[in-house]
């Protein structure tokens, strides 16, 4: 299970650099104000040359049109390497092929595919579209048959909420890799052990495709509270107690960035070569982190 040959602007080609890299994920804007905020973040990050940037869908596969439009604009109006999201939620195979055609026409050759959550209740019962696909590995095969796409998939260090256990979740990930996925990006977490175990398990199974850790900068008490709900990853022992004294938002942000920096340093020390940041369409924290980690300096000097 090896990655496909790298094209000049493929994610795999960018991740193959001889130095640690970072990538970022944006959300599609909901309105004109959100779009202006997103593009300020894009322009701040562009000079830092991330390996790629991705643009996700909204919950339940919503905001598909904005995702397509935003990703296409990044492809045509910036020097960044865009990766478009594609979910199976509420889409027929014909609709999925139509979206892929739009991506290809815009020069987008990287796609991150996920089955996606049901509309309304992310933990509700999954029901596939009558003319759609059932699993993410089916979607990987569809994308691979539809053009020369570099394909990424989602991974879950502590298992997807719908998985019966870690073993069955791991088998789902292997199925996606065997279907042709070129790389995987994990759900967010704040302690490295689960990620490192998953990385080692993939390598033991003969999968050498890159596994990118999903990092959400810890910037607020809300983020600390919502993180486990969103990801299923537990809080590291003592983290809540460590952050409890910081009642002022500015102090919390500063201490939270220290926590995130420590996590990233540990991952890099363990041989992780690529860090993927969930920016929430705000680039300042990511800029601070990659600068502190030396990733900007190493890239500029290369």
Phi, psi and omega per residue, in radians:
X1 nan 1.375 -3.127
X2 -1.879 2.737 3.121
X3 -1.166 2.672 3.081
X4 -1.277 2.798 3.123
X5 -0.962 2.507 -3.015
X6 -1.482 2.268 2.962
X7 -1.520 2.826 -3.052
X8 -0.953 -0.659 -3.114
X9 -1.995 0.501 3.074
X10 -1.509 2.673 3.085
X11 -1.042 -0.744 -3.123
X12 -1.047 -0.709 3.099
X13 -1.096 -0.687 -3.133
X14 -1.239 -0.636 -3.125
X15 -1.297 -0.240 -3.113
X16 -1.452 0.119 3.125
X17 -1.014 2.683 -3.098
X18 -1.514 0.568 -3.128
X19 -2.711 2.776 3.086
X20 -1.071 2.532 -3.133
X21 -2.233 2.967 3.035
X22 -2.431 2.709 3.068
X23 -2.364 2.930 -3.079
X24 -2.394 2.699 3.103
X25 -2.149 2.327 3.083
X26 -1.955 2.793 2.995
X27 -1.806 2.566 3.094
X28 -1.169 2.404 -3.122
X29 -1.180 2.588 3.140
X30 -1.568 -0.397 -3.090
X31 -2.698 -3.062 -3.082
X32 -1.132 -0.640 3.112
X33 -1.124 -0.774 3.106
X34 -1.121 -0.608 3.130
X35 -1.176 -0.698 3.100
X36 -1.110 -0.705 3.114
X37 -1.123 -0.740 3.111
X38 -1.046 -0.777 -3.070
X39 -1.276 -0.443 2.972
X40 -1.131 -0.722 3.115
X41 -1.141 -0.736 3.127
X42 -1.041 -0.806 -3.092
X43 -1.201 -0.551 3.081
X44 -1.193 -0.661 -3.065
X45 -1.448 -0.418 -3.053
X46 -0.956 -0.780 -3.139
X47 -1.144 -0.323 -3.133
X48 -1.416 -0.159 3.042
X49 0.977 1.030 3.028
X50 -1.063 2.714 -3.120
X51 -1.081 -0.650 3.010
X52 -2.848 2.884 3.019
X53 -2.221 2.455 3.123
X54 -2.073 2.690 3.121
X55 -2.217 2.084 -3.032
X56 -1.568 2.988 2.967
X57 -1.495 2.876 2.922
X58 -1.351 3.089 -3.103
X59 -1.025 2.453 3.077
X60 1.187 0.360 3.130
X61 1.415 0.184 3.121
X62 -1.276 2.970 3.121
X63 1.055 0.474 -3.141
X64 -1.027 -0.772 -3.091
X65 -1.098 -0.701 3.107
X66 -1.155 -0.650 3.097
X67 -1.075 -0.818 3.129
X68 -1.062 -0.823 -3.088
X69 -1.146 -0.770 -3.110
X70 -1.145 -0.775 -3.128
X71 -1.132 -0.689 3.111
X72 -1.110 -0.682 3.138
X73 -1.169 -0.678 3.071
X74 -1.057 -0.695 -3.125
X75 -1.138 -0.655 -3.019
X76 -1.671 -0.473 -2.999
X77 -1.895 0.009 -3.134
X78 -2.369 3.027 3.061
X79 -1.625 0.048 -3.093
X80 -1.305 2.720 3.068
X81 -1.683 1.914 -3.053
X82 -1.540 2.585 3.007
X83 -2.209 2.160 -3.093
X84 -1.668 2.491 3.038
X85 -1.483 2.677 3.070
X86 -2.572 2.163 3.123
X87 -2.072 2.713 3.141
X88 -1.486 -0.138 -3.037
X89 -1.083 2.163 2.994
X90 1.075 0.336 -3.111
X91 -2.090 2.357 2.993
X92 -1.378 2.906 3.083
X93 -1.046 -0.698 3.124
X94 -1.076 -0.733 3.116
X95 -1.149 -0.699 3.114
X96 -1.099 -0.731 3.098
X97 -1.132 -0.613 3.116
X98 -1.118 -0.766 3.100
X99 -1.090 -0.768 3.132
X100 -1.078 -0.613 3.075
X101 -1.115 -0.702 3.069
X102 -1.078 -0.777 3.130
X103 -1.061 -0.844 -3.118
X104 -1.067 -0.714 -3.139
X105 -1.126 -0.496 3.126
X106 -1.514 0.028 3.135
X107 1.448 0.333 -3.138
X108 -1.629 2.093 -3.075
X109 -2.024 0.096 -3.137
X110 -2.110 2.274 -3.093
X111 -2.356 2.310 3.033
X112 -1.811 1.987 -3.031
X113 -1.837 2.363 3.054
X114 -2.436 2.609 3.091
X115 -1.134 -0.709 3.080
X116 1.642 2.907 -3.115
X117 -1.714 2.645 3.092
X118 -1.074 2.531 3.091
X119 -1.061 2.492 3.084
X120 1.567 -1.135 -3.105
X121 -2.094 1.839 -3.108
X122 -0.996 -0.460 -3.130
X123 -1.771 0.198 3.132
X124 -1.296 3.110 -3.105
X125 -1.211 2.333 3.126
X126 -1.443 2.260 3.040
X127 -2.307 2.103 -3.094
X128 -1.301 2.714 3.035
X129 -1.057 2.456 -3.116
X130 -0.961 -0.502 3.137
X131 -2.045 0.432 -3.104
X132 -1.841 -2.681 3.137
X133 -2.053 2.721 -3.043
X134 -1.573 -0.763 -3.020
X135 -2.206 2.842 -3.133
X136 -1.121 -0.566 3.114
X137 -1.156 -0.547 3.022
X138 -1.105 -0.682 3.137
X139 -1.197 -0.657 3.062
X140 -1.016 -0.834 -3.133
X141 -1.097 -0.667 3.115
X142 -1.084 -0.800 -3.140
X143 -1.102 -0.757 -3.115
X144 -1.114 -0.583 3.107
X145 -1.339 -0.264 -2.996
X146 -1.658 -0.072 -3.139
X147 2.800 -3.075 -3.106
X148 -1.530 1.229 -3.108
X149 -1.769 2.479 2.910
X150 -1.550 2.189 -2.938
X151 -2.045 2.250 3.014
X152 -1.923 2.758 3.123
X153 -2.365 2.968 3.130
X154 -1.606 2.586 3.071
X155 -2.339 2.696 -3.018
X156 -2.308 1.767 -3.112
X157 -0.976 -0.512 3.141
X158 -1.994 0.299 3.083
X159 1.538 2.521 3.055
X160 -1.223 2.522 -3.120
X161 -0.943 -0.484 -3.120
X162 -1.571 -0.096 -3.134
X163 -1.331 2.494 -3.134
X164 -1.163 -0.626 -3.132
X165 -2.879 3.081 -3.092
X166 -1.133 -0.601 -3.130
X167 -1.141 -0.789 3.132
X168 -1.189 -0.610 3.089
X169 -1.131 -0.703 3.118
X170 -1.106 -0.683 3.112
X171 -1.123 -0.622 3.070
X172 -1.122 -0.710 3.106
X173 -1.122 -0.764 3.098
X174 -1.042 -0.674 3.128
X175 -1.070 -0.687 3.117
X176 -1.165 -0.712 3.136
X177 -1.169 -0.717 -3.141
X178 -1.222 -0.382 3.081
X179 -1.324 -0.187 3.077
X180 2.164 0.118 3.125
X181 -1.102 2.475 -3.085
X182 -1.679 -0.426 3.120
X183 -2.771 2.922 3.115
X184 -2.391 2.580 3.102
X185 -2.132 2.318 -3.080
X186 -1.539 2.815 2.928
X187 -1.130 2.793 -3.064
X188 -1.180 2.698 3.074
X189 -2.773 2.856 3.130
X190 -2.169 0.164 2.978
X191 -2.421 2.545 -2.896
X192 -1.504 -0.262 -2.937
X193 -1.062 -0.777 -3.138
X194 -1.070 -0.734 3.110
X195 -1.088 -0.826 -3.088
X196 -1.117 -0.660 3.073
X197 -1.096 -0.739 3.135
X198 -1.144 -0.757 3.108
X199 -1.011 -0.829 -3.104
X200 -1.152 -0.614 3.138
X201 -1.196 -0.673 3.073
X202 -1.108 -0.764 3.128
X203 -1.087 -0.707 3.124
X204 -1.130 -0.476 3.112
X205 -1.475 0.047 3.107
X206 1.513 0.282 3.141
X207 -1.765 1.985 -3.120
X208 -1.867 0.224 3.073
X209 -1.193 2.538 -3.111
X210 -1.064 2.404 3.012
X211 -1.995 2.020 -3.067
X212 -1.734 2.265 3.079
X213 -1.337 2.300 3.097
X214 -1.505 2.061 -3.051
X215 -2.007 2.121 2.997
X216 -1.896 1.989 3.119
X217 -0.936 2.332 -3.118
X218 -1.474 1.736 -2.993
X219 -1.994 -0.229 -3.075
X220 -2.690 2.827 3.082
X221 -1.099 -0.570 3.103
X222 -1.108 -0.728 3.108
X223 -1.087 -0.728 3.122
X224 -1.074 -0.710 -3.107
X225 -1.283 -0.705 -3.037
X226 -1.453 -0.369 -3.082
X227 -0.932 -0.934 3.126
X228 -1.092 -0.582 3.121
X229 -1.153 -0.698 -3.101
X230 -1.306 -0.641 -2.942
X231 -1.876 -0.418 -3.015
X232 1.385 -0.038 3.128
X233 -1.462 2.353 -3.122
X234 -1.266 2.736 2.998
X235 -1.253 2.437 3.058
X236 -1.060 2.560 3.114
X237 -0.971 2.251 3.072
X238 1.521 -0.109 -3.081
X239 -1.180 -0.782 -3.141
X240 -1.046 -0.735 3.121
X241 -1.150 -0.652 3.116
X242 -1.098 -0.650 -3.064
X243 -1.547 -0.246 -3.041
X244 -0.989 -0.677 -3.109
X245 -1.177 -0.294 -3.006
X246 -1.578 1.449 -3.125
X247 -1.491 -0.415 3.073
X248 -1.380 2.263 -3.083
X249 -0.967 -0.678 -3.138
X250 -1.171 -0.698 3.106
X251 -1.162 -0.691 3.119
X252 -1.094 -0.784 -3.140
X253 -1.035 -0.781 -3.119
X254 -1.099 -0.802 3.129
X255 -1.176 -0.636 3.115
X256 -1.140 -0.649 3.069
X257 -1.143 -0.608 3.068
X258 -1.092 -0.759 3.110
X259 -1.048 -0.814 -3.116
X260 -1.138 -0.695 3.112
X261 -1.076 -0.740 3.126
X262 -1.096 -0.717 3.096
X263 -1.059 -0.826 -3.122
X264 -1.105 -0.714 3.111
X265 -1.078 -0.725 3.123
X266 -1.094 -0.759 3.135
X267 -1.087 -0.793 3.125
X268 -1.093 -0.688 3.123
X269 -1.139 -0.473 3.120
X270 -1.500 0.145 3.075
X271 1.615 0.109 3.078
X272 -1.203 2.309 -3.015
X273 -1.838 -0.210 -3.054
X274 -2.459 2.232 3.108
X275 -1.971 2.312 -3.116
X276 -1.970 2.072 -3.046
X277 -1.797 2.261 2.975
X278 -1.502 1.893 -2.960
X279 -1.535 -0.320 -2.992
X280 0.949 0.536 3.124
X281 1.131 0.366 3.045
X282 -2.192 2.159 -2.943
X283 -1.712 -0.230 -2.989
X284 -1.106 -0.776 -3.125
X285 -1.114 -0.733 3.114
X286 -1.120 -0.714 3.098
X287 -1.055 -0.781 3.114
X288 -1.061 -0.766 -3.070
X289 -1.172 -0.830 -3.091
X290 -1.192 -0.488 3.061
X291 -1.215 -0.816 3.116
X292 -1.075 -0.602 -3.119
X293 -1.384 -0.142 3.135
X294 1.431 0.156 -3.118
X295 -1.252 -0.606 3.121
X296 -1.186 -0.833 -3.113
X297 -1.034 -0.739 -3.101
X298 -1.171 -0.601 3.142
X299 -1.317 -0.726 -3.124
X300 -1.125 -0.619 -3.096
X301 -1.439 -0.101 -3.096
X302 -1.349 nan nan
